[in-house]
Amino acid sequence: MTDRAFQNLVQNNLDTMGKIAFSVGQPGHPLDAAEFTAFAQNTLGAMINQADTAVLKRLVFEGHIMVLGQLRELVTDPNAAASRKLLLNANIE
């Protein structure tokens, strides 16, 4: 992900995987292509490129997976589930 795209995420306050997971679509459901495209354009700005869009799509997918995993953990072992916050790292590739 380019530094400019990363900065756009931070400026949009999308600095945790949880926020990214719920920023577009709903965990457990396929992403709507038109909804994701609009989200990517709004989030990444006018200079959007295909590589940054692909990274953003993967971040959303992985955010959805993490949320679903945490929910599964809450159901199967409520005592082990601790609140976790994963911050984005500037070295996202």
C-alpha positions, 0 to 999 in steps of 0.5 A, a space after each residue: 500500500 502506498 504511503 498516500 493510501 495509508 495516510 488516507 486510511 488514518 485520516 478517515 480514522 480507519 486505524 484498527 482492523 475492527 473499524 475496517 471490518 465494519 466500514 464496508 459490507 458486513 462480516 460473513 457476507 460477500 462484499 457488494 462490488 459497487 459498494 466496495 468501489 464507492 468505499 475505496 474511492 471515498 477512502 483512498 481519494 482521487 488518485 486511487 490505483 489498482 494496487 491500493 484498491 487490492 490491498 484495501 480489499 484484502 484488509 476488509 476481508 481480513 478484518 471480516 475474518 478477524 471479527 468472525 473469529 472473535 465472535 466464534 471465540 466468544 461463543 465457544 469460550 467466553 472466558 478466554 475472549 479478551 478485547 483486542 485492538 489491532 492497529 494498522 502498521 505503516 509497513 502493510 504490503 
